[in-house]
Structures are given as C-alpha cells and as structure tokens.
Amino acid sequence: MSTSTQHSFSSVLSVNPYKETYFSGISSFITETTTPKFSKDQFVISYINTKEFINAQIEISKNIPEEDLFDAINNKAYDELALDQAVEYRIQYIETFNTLDEENRYFHIFIVDPLDITNTFLKIVEKVKYIDVIIPSPLLIKSLYTKELIDSNGVHCFIYIQENDAFLTIYENKEFIYTKSLKYSLLEMHERFCELYGERIEYQEFIHFFSKENLKETNSAYKEFFIRLYKELFANINDILTYTKRAFEIEKFEQAYIGTQLPTITKLYEMLEVELNIKSSEFEFEYGFETKSTYVDQLHALMHLHTTLPKDERYECNFTEYKRPPKFIQRASGKLIMLILASFALAFAYPITYWILTYAQVLQEDLLKQEYKEIHNKKITREATIKNKQADKNKVLKLLAKEKAEYTDKKNTLIKIHEVKVDYPMKAKLLTMFTKDLNKYNVHIEAAKYGEDNNKKTLTLFLVTDKDRKITRLVEYITKIYEGKYKFILEEITFDAKINKYISELKVSIL
C-alpha cells in the first residue's frame, strides 16, 4: 500500500476538508465512510482549494547552492509578492524544467497562511489525529499523466467546480504551468443565479436543477437563466485562457476537461466546446478503482491515485502541520529506554555467558586437535599432486597465449580492412545525404554508428536538439522524402536535464 519515509500503511483515507467527506481505500477498492477513525496503519491525504493559496512563478540563480535554495525562494517570495512580514507563511515549491535559460532556475511557488490551514483542518484532526499529506488540489492532476490516463502531449485545460471553490488548471507537456480560482463555485453560482432570476430560491432547489435536469430537454422557467449563468462562466474561462496564451506563449489548447463535484445530466463539456471552440471532454477518468458509490468526487479519486505513485513521479508539495511522530525506537526517549533495558540485560547475562563460552571452547579445542591430524596428512599428499598439475598447466597456458596473440592479430587486420573498404565510405555517404535535412530542422548529430547484421545495413544517428518537436518534424519529413529507399526507426525522445537538451536515437535501415 502507500508508504512514507518512516511508515508502511495498509489503507488510505482521502479527506475533503470543506464538506467533511471521506473515502477509504484498501488495495484497488475505495468506499465512502461517514465515521473516520484514527489508525496508525492508515495513510491520510487531503488538499487545499485554490482560493486558499497564492500561486506564482519566480526565478532563482543557478549559482545558489541547494542547501540555500529554500531560504532564497522564501526571501524572494516575500519581496516580489509584497507579503506581510509579520506573518510566517508556509511556502512550498516545484521546479519547472521546460526553459532554455542557462543562468536561472524557475519554480512554481505555493503560499498558504498557517491560520487558514488550522481553521480548515481543525475538525478533521479531531477525528483522524494525523494528516500525512496536504497538497494543493491542482497538483493532483499530475497523476493522470503518470498513470497514462491522459497519454498525449500538448496543452490541456482542467476545470473543476466544487461547492466551496472552482479552479482552472493548465498543464503543458504533462507538467503544471498555471492555476487560477474561478468565482463560480456552486455556492457562488447559486448567488449569481438568484441575481439573474430576480428572486431568491433555495440552495437545494438550485442544486437539484443543476444536477438532475437536462438543459436540452427541460421546459423549466430556470432554463434561460441557467444558460446565461453558464455563458458567464465560459466567458470568464475564455478570458483566462486568452491571458495564459499570451503569458506562456501557448499556440493552442489541445483538450479541455470540465467536471463538477456532483453528477450532472447536462453535458457541460459539450457547451464548453461550442462556446470556446476547444475539443472538450468530461472531467472523469477510468482510475481502475472499484467502489460501491454511484459517483465519486474526482478529487477523492485523484488523491487515492496520487498515493499509488513513486515519489519521483508525483509532485511533492506538502503543507501538512499534522505529521505523525517517528516510531518509538526512532525517538530520543525510545532510544534511551531501549539502551537502559539493553544495559540491564547485558549486566545479568555476562557471568552466565562467560562460563558457558569457556566450557564450549575447551570441548571445541579437543575436537579441532583431532581433526587437524587427519587434515594435515591429506594436505601433504595433495600439495604434491597440485605441484605436478601446476607445471603441466603452465606449459599449456604458454601455448594458449601464443595462439591467442596470433588469432587477435589476424582478427584486427581483417576488421580494419573491412572498415576501410565498407563501413567508412557507406557511413560517409549516408551522413552527407542527411546533413542538409538535419540542418533544415536545426537538429545536431552527437554521434553516428554504422553496421551490418545478416546483410542488413543500418546507420544509427544520435540526435540532440533543444525542442522535441524538431526531431519529430525531421523524422516526418525524411520518412516522406526517402519512402521506399530507407526505413526510419525512432523509439523515444528523452530529456537530459544535465545538458538541458532533448536526445534521441534514429536508426536508418537501407531497404
């Protein structure tokens, strides 16, 4: 099950602190519970809404040592965001690597007032005692990419509407780049609907229509005003997307996902696609969990998915102030007590142990003397045999070494002749042919290798460039130009953080 640095757990409890809902997970089965209890074998995870934290991007010089990084980020956050110096804010961060800046590192920072955490989780801690992880809700979406529930690159927009909050989050090439709280939570939408309708209706009546009625089919008097409300929501979303396109140099949004904390019959994603002209889908995925509930809040599902990931494949941005203490033997008091007990045990055990060991040593000495006489006779006989065999072996090794040397000389000569006659001209010819195509797409060759296997001639090019799409466009181009002459194989493109470049291995087979 889920693990942390110091503990192993048999179950996971996800917590929505704003509605006080809980889902317990064991293996691949999750179920809602209304009576959560503390258990030392239970891993507890929760989240904070976007309206409760400040999110920004800052840059830090690469000359800052790793041990001073947190202080540097903390100081810059207070300066650039004009934070109140009297408040000791909780600051967490994640690093973004999709930048070509060679002098600075870039970080997304998340800032929370500790008092907000205390007020939000006060009732929760009374029930479960410890919370292992409290993570900003938009960062949970990372697990969709890690688990390949979304396996495409590009820019994706996620909109999720809850009772107390609504957020819009953008991921580019499977990495977080931006999030913003929308003023269209279910509570805020209810207030705005009443303004549009000109009459106050009960919140539960609003929620019933929102969840149970289909705008395409209903003839309710509420229909017109719900449509106006949704158009305002989509207009607000469009304004944010327009800003992010300009701020982050985004060409287009490949896909948008929209969902709500409650199940809805009205297809919001269809309306979103029509209003914004962006391919849209329901914010709901096949997580692989079994559940008795007819509908699971997507943030609960994402929290359970997050706990199944290795630490290096998820965002580590933990705001919890309710960490459980170390195991007893790892605490200072526990170590002291264990040391005292061990000292008493050693003090009483020493005299008895000494007498037993002395008697055993006398018996062992008599047995070893008898065994020594037998082994000594065998030793003398075998040493004589080994000496004769060693002499024969030395003669054979000299002959073998001479034959190996002659074989190696002949083999090296043949290899050099083959390389000069075949490999070098062919390799040079192919490299010359593809150089123009490589230059056209600004892709460089780090190394090249030519070889033949079962009459199959293959040239392997080790490519390097600053953008992965340059490699894909190059391959698309040469595949079309040299169709029928060469076969091109490109298995993967990887990012090397040390050189800040994309690298790939392109195999060219001559047909």
C-alpha positions as CSV (number, residue, x, y, z in Angstrom):
1,M,0.0,0.0,0.0
2,S,1.1,3.6,0.3
3,T,4.3,4.4,2.1
4,S,6.1,7.3,3.6
5,T,9.6,7.8,4.9
6,Q,9.1,6.1,8.2
7,H,5.9,4.0,8.0
8,S,4.1,1.4,5.8
9,F,0.3,1.6,5.6
10,S,-2.4,-0.9,4.9
11,S,-5.1,1.6,3.8
12,V,-5.6,5.2,2.5
13,L,-8.1,7.7,3.7
14,S,-8.8,10.7,1.5
15,V,-10.4,13.8,3.0
16,N,-12.4,16.7,1.6
17,P,-12.0,19.1,4.5
18,Y,-14.6,21.6,3.2
19,K,-17.5,19.2,3.0
20,E,-16.0,16.7,5.5
21,T,-16.4,13.7,3.2
22,Y,-14.1,10.7,3.5
23,F,-13.2,7.8,1.2
24,S,-11.3,4.8,2.5
25,G,-9.1,2.7,0.1
26,I,-7.8,-0.8,0.5
27,S,-5.9,-2.3,-2.5
28,S,-8.0,-1.2,-5.6
29,F,-11.3,-0.8,-3.7
30,I,-12.5,2.6,-2.3
31,T,-15.6,3.3,-0.4
32,E,-17.2,6.3,1.3
33,T,-17.2,6.4,5.1
34,T,-19.0,8.7,7.5
35,T,-17.2,7.6,10.6
36,P,-13.5,8.0,10.0
37,K,-11.2,7.0,12.9
38,F,-7.6,7.2,13.7
39,S,-5.5,4.2,12.8
40,K,-1.7,4.0,12.9
41,D,-1.8,1.8,9.8
42,Q,-3.8,4.3,7.8
43,F,-2.3,6.9,5.4
44,V,-4.3,10.2,5.4
45,I,-4.3,12.6,2.4
46,S,-6.2,15.8,1.9
47,Y,-5.9,19.0,-0.2
48,I,-6.4,22.8,-0.1
49,N,-8.5,24.7,-2.5
50,T,-7.0,27.2,-5.0
51,K,-8.7,30.2,-3.2
52,E,-6.7,29.4,0.0
53,F,-3.2,29.7,-1.6
54,I,-1.2,32.2,-3.6
55,N,0.5,30.7,-6.7
56,A,3.3,32.5,-8.6
57,Q,6.4,31.7,-10.6
58,I,9.8,33.0,-9.6
59,E,13.4,32.6,-10.9
60,I,16.4,31.8,-8.8
61,S,20.1,32.0,-10.0
62,K,21.7,28.6,-10.7
63,N,24.6,29.8,-8.6
64,I,22.5,29.4,-5.4
65,P,23.6,26.1,-3.5
66,E,20.9,23.5,-3.0
67,E,21.1,23.9,0.8
68,D,20.3,27.6,0.5
69,L,17.6,27.2,-2.1
70,F,14.6,27.3,0.3
71,D,15.8,30.5,2.0
72,A,16.4,32.1,-1.4
73,I,12.9,31.2,-2.6
74,N,11.4,32.3,0.7
75,N,13.1,35.7,0.7
76,K,12.3,36.4,-3.0
77,A,8.6,35.4,-2.4
78,Y,8.3,38.0,0.4
79,D,10.0,40.7,-1.7
80,E,8.3,40.1,-5.1
81,L,4.8,39.4,-3.8
82,A,4.9,42.0,-1.0
83,L,3.9,39.5,1.6
84,D,3.2,40.7,5.2
85,Q,6.5,40.4,7.0
86,A,4.6,39.8,10.3
87,V,3.0,36.6,9.0
88,E,5.2,33.4,8.8
89,Y,3.6,32.0,5.6
90,R,4.0,28.3,4.7
91,I,5.8,28.2,1.3
92,Q,6.2,25.1,-0.9
93,Y,7.5,24.9,-4.5
94,I,8.0,22.7,-7.5
95,E,10.6,23.3,-10.2
96,T,9.8,23.7,-13.9
97,F,12.4,22.4,-16.3
98,N,11.0,23.5,-19.7
99,T,13.1,26.6,-20.0
100,L,16.2,27.4,-22.1
101,D,17.5,29.9,-19.5
102,E,21.1,28.9,-18.7
103,E,21.6,31.2,-15.8
104,N,18.4,30.8,-13.7
105,R,16.1,28.1,-12.3
106,Y,12.3,28.5,-12.4
107,F,9.9,27.5,-9.6
108,H,6.1,27.5,-9.1
109,I,5.6,28.5,-5.5
110,F,2.5,28.0,-3.4
111,I,2.0,30.2,-0.4
112,V,-0.5,29.5,2.5
113,D,-1.4,31.3,5.7
114,P,-0.9,28.8,8.5
115,L,-4.0,30.1,10.2
116,D,-6.1,29.1,7.1
117,I,-4.7,25.5,7.4
118,T,-5.5,25.4,11.1
119,N,-9.1,26.6,10.6
120,T,-9.7,24.3,7.6
121,F,-8.5,21.1,9.3
122,L,-9.5,21.7,12.9
123,K,-12.4,19.3,12.9
124,I,-10.6,16.8,10.6
125,V,-7.6,16.4,13.0
126,E,-10.0,15.8,15.9
127,K,-11.2,12.6,14.1
128,V,-8.1,11.2,12.4
129,K,-5.3,12.8,14.5
130,Y,-2.7,12.9,11.8
131,I,-2.7,14.0,8.2
132,D,0.3,12.8,6.2
133,V,-0.2,14.9,3.1
134,I,-2.0,18.2,2.4
135,I,-1.4,19.1,-1.3
136,P,-2.7,22.0,-3.5
137,S,-5.6,20.4,-5.4
138,P,-4.4,21.3,-9.0
139,L,-1.2,19.3,-8.4
140,L,-3.2,16.1,-8.0
141,I,-3.8,16.2,-11.8
142,K,-0.2,15.2,-12.4
143,S,-1.1,11.6,-11.5
144,L,-3.4,11.4,-14.6
145,Y,-0.3,11.7,-16.8
146,T,1.9,9.4,-14.7
147,K,-0.7,6.6,-14.8
148,E,-1.2,7.4,-18.6
149,L,-4.9,8.1,-18.2
150,I,-4.0,11.0,-20.4
151,D,-1.2,10.0,-22.6
152,S,-1.0,12.8,-25.1
153,N,1.4,15.8,-25.0
154,G,0.3,19.4,-25.8
155,V,-1.6,21.9,-23.6
156,H,-4.6,20.7,-21.6
157,C,-7.1,22.8,-19.6
158,F,-8.8,21.3,-16.5
159,I,-11.9,23.0,-15.0
160,Y,-13.5,21.6,-11.8
161,I,-16.4,23.0,-9.9
162,Q,-16.9,22.3,-6.2
163,E,-19.3,23.6,-3.6
164,N,-16.7,25.9,-2.0
165,D,-14.3,26.5,-4.9
166,A,-13.9,26.2,-8.6
167,F,-10.5,26.1,-10.4
168,L,-8.9,26.2,-13.8
169,T,-5.6,24.5,-14.2
170,I,-3.3,24.2,-17.2
171,Y,-0.7,21.5,-17.9
172,E,1.7,21.7,-20.8
173,N,3.6,18.5,-22.0
174,K,2.3,16.8,-18.8
175,E,3.7,19.4,-16.4
176,F,1.9,22.0,-14.3
177,I,2.2,25.6,-15.6
178,Y,-0.7,27.7,-14.2
179,T,-3.8,27.6,-12.0
180,K,-6.5,30.1,-11.0
181,S,-9.5,30.1,-8.8
182,L,-12.8,30.8,-10.5
183,K,-15.6,32.8,-8.8
184,Y,-18.1,30.1,-9.9
185,S,-18.2,27.6,-7.0
186,L,-21.6,26.0,-6.6
187,L,-22.3,28.4,-3.7
188,E,-21.3,31.4,-5.8
189,M,-23.2,30.2,-8.8
190,H,-26.3,29.9,-6.7
191,E,-25.9,33.6,-5.6
192,R,-25.4,34.7,-9.2
193,F,-28.3,32.7,-10.4
194,C,-30.6,34.4,-7.9
195,E,-29.4,37.8,-9.1
196,L,-30.2,36.8,-12.7
197,Y,-33.5,35.2,-11.9
198,G,-34.6,38.2,-9.8
199,E,-35.8,36.1,-7.0
200,R,-34.1,34.1,-4.3
201,I,-34.6,30.3,-4.5
202,E,-33.4,27.7,-2.0
203,Y,-29.9,26.3,-2.5
204,Q,-31.1,22.7,-2.5
205,E,-33.6,23.6,-5.3
206,F,-30.8,25.2,-7.3
207,I,-28.6,22.1,-6.8
208,H,-31.4,19.7,-7.8
209,F,-31.9,21.5,-11.1
210,F,-28.1,21.8,-11.6
211,S,-27.6,18.1,-11.1
212,K,-30.9,16.4,-12.2
213,E,-32.2,18.5,-15.1
214,N,-31.0,18.4,-18.7
215,L,-31.0,21.9,-20.3
216,K,-31.6,20.4,-23.7
217,E,-34.9,18.8,-22.6
218,T,-36.3,20.8,-19.7
219,N,-39.0,23.4,-20.1
220,S,-38.4,24.9,-16.6
221,A,-38.5,28.6,-16.1
222,Y,-35.0,28.3,-14.8
223,K,-33.6,27.1,-18.1
224,E,-33.0,30.6,-19.6
225,F,-31.2,31.8,-16.5
226,F,-29.0,28.7,-16.2
227,I,-27.9,29.2,-19.8
228,R,-27.0,32.8,-19.1
229,L,-25.1,31.7,-16.0
230,Y,-23.1,29.1,-17.9
231,K,-22.3,31.6,-20.6
232,E,-20.9,33.9,-18.0
233,L,-18.8,31.0,-16.6
234,F,-17.5,30.2,-20.1
235,A,-16.7,33.8,-20.8
236,N,-14.7,34.0,-17.6
237,I,-12.8,30.8,-18.6
238,N,-12.2,32.3,-22.1
239,D,-10.7,35.5,-20.6
240,I,-8.3,33.4,-18.5
241,L,-7.3,31.2,-21.5
242,T,-6.6,34.3,-23.6
243,Y,-4.3,35.6,-20.8
244,T,-2.4,32.4,-20.5
245,K,-1.9,32.1,-24.2
246,R,-0.2,35.5,-24.2
247,A,1.7,35.0,-20.9
248,F,3.0,31.5,-21.6
249,E,3.3,31.7,-25.4
250,I,0.7,28.9,-25.9
251,E,-0.2,28.3,-29.5
252,K,-3.4,26.4,-28.9
253,F,-5.2,24.2,-26.3
254,E,-5.3,20.6,-27.4
255,Q,-8.1,19.5,-24.9
256,A,-10.3,20.8,-22.2
257,Y,-11.8,18.8,-19.3
258,I,-14.7,20.1,-17.2
259,G,-16.4,18.4,-14.3
260,T,-18.2,19.1,-11.1
261,Q,-18.3,17.7,-7.6
262,L,-21.9,16.5,-8.3
263,P,-23.0,14.3,-11.1
264,T,-24.8,16.3,-13.8
265,I,-27.1,15.3,-16.7
266,T,-26.4,18.4,-18.7
267,K,-23.2,17.9,-20.7
268,L,-21.1,20.9,-19.7
269,Y,-18.3,19.8,-21.9
270,E,-20.5,20.0,-25.0
271,M,-21.4,23.5,-24.1
272,L,-17.8,24.4,-23.4
273,E,-16.7,23.0,-26.8
274,V,-19.3,25.1,-28.6
275,E,-18.6,28.3,-26.7
276,L,-14.8,28.2,-26.8
277,N,-14.2,26.0,-29.9
278,I,-11.8,23.7,-27.9
279,K,-12.1,20.0,-28.0
280,S,-13.6,19.1,-24.6
281,S,-14.4,16.0,-22.5
282,E,-15.9,15.1,-19.2
283,F,-13.5,15.5,-16.2
284,E,-13.9,11.8,-15.3
285,F,-11.4,9.0,-15.9
286,E,-11.1,5.2,-15.6
287,Y,-9.0,5.1,-12.4
288,G,-9.1,1.3,-12.0
289,F,-10.8,1.6,-8.6
290,E,-13.8,-0.5,-7.6
291,T,-16.4,1.4,-5.5
292,K,-19.9,0.9,-4.1
293,S,-20.6,4.6,-4.7
294,T,-22.5,5.6,-7.8
295,Y,-20.4,8.7,-8.1
296,V,-17.0,9.6,-6.7
297,D,-15.8,13.2,-6.3
298,Q,-12.9,13.3,-8.8
299,L,-10.6,14.9,-6.2
300,H,-11.1,11.9,-3.9
301,A,-10.2,9.6,-6.8
302,L,-7.1,11.7,-7.7
303,M,-5.9,11.7,-4.1
304,H,-6.1,7.9,-4.0
305,L,-4.3,7.7,-7.4
306,H,-1.6,10.1,-6.1
307,T,-0.7,7.8,-3.2
308,T,0.0,4.9,-5.5
309,L,2.8,6.8,-7.3
310,P,6.5,6.7,-6.5
311,K,7.8,9.9,-5.0
312,D,9.9,10.8,-8.1
313,E,6.8,10.6,-10.3
314,R,4.5,12.9,-8.5
315,Y,4.6,16.5,-7.2
316,E,5.9,16.7,-3.6
317,C,4.3,19.9,-2.2
318,N,3.1,19.1,1.3
319,F,1.6,21.7,3.6
320,T,0.6,19.4,6.5
321,E,1.2,20.5,10.0
322,Y,-0.1,17.3,11.5
323,K,2.7,14.8,10.9
324,R,2.8,11.7,13.0
325,P,5.8,11.2,15.3
326,P,8.5,8.7,14.4
327,K,8.4,5.1,15.5
328,F,9.1,4.6,19.3
329,I,12.6,3.2,18.7
330,Q,13.5,6.2,16.5
331,R,12.5,8.8,19.1
332,A,15.1,10.1,21.6
333,S,13.1,8.9,24.6
334,G,12.6,5.5,22.9
335,K,16.3,5.1,22.2
336,L,17.1,6.0,25.9
337,I,14.7,3.4,27.2
338,M,16.0,0.7,24.9
339,L,19.5,1.5,25.9
340,I,18.7,1.1,29.6
341,L,16.9,-2.2,29.1
342,A,19.8,-3.5,27.0
343,S,22.3,-2.5,29.7
344,F,20.4,-4.4,32.4
345,A,20.1,-7.5,30.1
346,L,23.9,-7.3,29.4
347,A,24.8,-6.9,33.1
348,F,22.9,-10.1,34.2
349,A,23.8,-12.1,31.1
350,Y,27.6,-11.6,31.2
351,P,28.6,-14.0,34.0
352,I,26.5,-16.9,32.7
353,T,27.5,-16.3,29.1
354,Y,31.2,-16.3,30.1
355,W,31.0,-19.7,31.9
356,I,29.1,-21.3,29.0
357,L,31.6,-20.0,26.4
358,T,34.6,-21.2,28.4
359,Y,33.3,-24.8,28.6
360,A,32.4,-24.8,24.9
361,Q,35.9,-23.5,24.0
362,V,37.6,-26.5,25.8
363,L,35.4,-29.0,24.0
364,Q,36.0,-27.3,20.7
365,E,39.8,-27.3,21.2
366,D,39.9,-31.1,21.7
367,L,37.8,-31.7,18.6
368,L,40.0,-29.4,16.5
369,K,43.3,-31.1,17.5
370,Q,42.0,-34.5,16.4
371,E,40.7,-33.0,13.1
372,Y,44.0,-31.3,12.5
373,K,46.0,-34.5,12.4
374,E,43.7,-36.0,9.7
375,I,43.7,-32.9,7.6
376,H,47.5,-32.4,7.8
377,N,48.1,-35.8,6.2
378,K,45.7,-35.1,3.4
379,K,47.4,-31.7,2.9
380,I,50.8,-33.1,2.3
381,T,49.5,-35.6,-0.3
382,R,47.5,-33.0,-2.2
383,E,50.3,-30.4,-2.3
384,A,52.5,-32.8,-4.2
385,T,49.7,-33.5,-6.7
386,I,49.0,-29.8,-7.2
387,K,52.6,-29.1,-7.8
388,N,52.8,-31.6,-10.7
389,K,49.5,-30.3,-12.2
390,Q,50.6,-26.7,-12.0
391,A,53.7,-27.5,-14.0
392,D,51.6,-29.1,-16.8
393,K,49.2,-26.1,-16.6
394,N,52.0,-23.5,-17.1
395,K,53.1,-25.3,-20.3
396,V,49.6,-25.4,-21.8
397,L,49.0,-21.7,-20.9
398,K,52.1,-20.6,-22.7
399,L,50.9,-22.4,-25.9
400,L,47.4,-21.0,-25.5
401,A,48.7,-17.4,-25.1
402,K,50.8,-17.7,-28.2
403,E,47.8,-18.9,-30.2
404,K,45.5,-16.2,-28.8
405,A,48.0,-13.5,-29.8
406,E,48.2,-14.8,-33.4
407,Y,44.4,-15.0,-33.6
408,T,44.0,-11.5,-32.3
409,D,46.5,-10.0,-34.8
410,K,44.7,-11.7,-37.7
411,K,41.3,-10.7,-36.5
412,N,42.3,-7.0,-36.0
413,T,43.8,-6.9,-39.5
414,L,40.6,-8.2,-41.1
415,I,38.4,-5.8,-39.1
416,K,40.5,-2.8,-40.2
417,I,40.3,-4.0,-43.9
418,H,36.5,-4.3,-43.6
419,E,36.1,-0.9,-42.0
420,V,38.2,0.8,-44.7
421,K,36.5,-0.9,-47.6
422,V,32.9,-0.9,-46.5
423,D,31.9,0.9,-43.3
424,Y,33.7,4.2,-43.8
425,P,32.6,5.0,-47.4
426,M,29.0,3.9,-46.7
427,K,28.8,5.8,-43.4
428,A,30.2,9.0,-45.0
429,K,27.8,8.7,-47.9
430,L,24.8,8.4,-45.7
431,L,25.9,11.2,-43.4
432,T,26.4,13.5,-46.3
433,M,23.0,12.7,-47.7
434,F,21.1,13.5,-44.4
435,T,23.2,16.6,-43.4
436,K,21.0,19.0,-45.3
437,D,17.8,17.6,-43.7
438,L,19.3,17.8,-40.3
439,N,20.4,21.4,-40.8
440,K,17.0,22.3,-42.1
441,Y,15.3,21.4,-38.8
442,N,18.2,22.5,-36.6
443,V,18.9,19.0,-35.3
444,H,22.5,18.1,-34.5
445,I,24.3,14.8,-34.5
446,E,26.1,13.9,-31.3
447,A,27.5,10.6,-32.7
448,A,26.9,8.1,-35.6
449,K,27.4,4.4,-35.9
450,Y,27.2,2.2,-39.0
451,G,27.0,-1.6,-39.0
452,E,25.8,-4.7,-40.9
453,D,23.8,-7.6,-39.4
454,N,22.6,-10.5,-41.6
455,N,23.1,-8.4,-44.7
456,K,21.1,-5.6,-43.2
457,K,22.8,-2.2,-43.3
458,T,22.0,0.2,-40.6
459,L,23.2,3.7,-39.8
460,T,22.4,4.9,-36.3
461,L,22.3,8.7,-35.6
462,F,22.4,10.0,-32.1
463,L,20.4,13.3,-32.3
464,V,20.3,16.2,-30.0
465,T,18.2,19.4,-30.1
466,D,16.6,22.0,-27.8
467,K,13.0,21.1,-28.7
468,D,11.5,17.6,-29.1
469,R,9.1,18.7,-31.9
470,K,12.1,19.5,-34.1
471,I,13.1,15.8,-34.0
472,T,9.5,14.6,-34.8
473,R,9.2,17.1,-37.7
474,L,12.6,15.9,-39.1
475,V,11.5,12.3,-39.0
476,E,8.2,13.1,-40.5
477,Y,9.9,14.9,-43.4
478,I,12.7,12.3,-44.2
479,T,10.2,9.5,-44.0
480,K,8.1,11.1,-46.7
481,I,11.1,12.1,-48.9
482,Y,13.0,8.8,-48.8
483,E,10.0,6.5,-48.8
484,G,10.9,3.1,-50.3
485,K,14.7,3.7,-50.0
486,Y,15.2,3.8,-46.3
487,K,13.4,2.7,-43.2
488,F,13.5,5.1,-40.2
489,I,13.0,3.9,-36.6
490,L,12.6,6.4,-33.7
491,E,11.7,4.7,-30.5
492,E,11.7,7.5,-28.0
493,I,12.8,11.1,-27.3
494,T,14.1,11.8,-23.8
495,F,15.0,14.9,-22.0
496,D,18.6,15.2,-20.5
497,A,18.3,17.6,-17.6
498,K,22.1,17.9,-17.3
499,I,22.6,19.4,-20.7
500,N,19.0,20.8,-20.9
501,K,18.5,19.1,-24.3
502,Y,16.3,16.5,-25.9
503,I,18.1,13.4,-27.2
504,S,17.0,10.5,-29.4
505,E,18.4,7.6,-31.3
506,L,17.4,7.4,-35.0
507,K,18.0,4.2,-36.9
508,V,18.2,4.3,-40.7
509,S,17.9,0.9,-42.5
510,I,18.7,0.6,-46.2
511,L,15.9,-1.2,-48.0
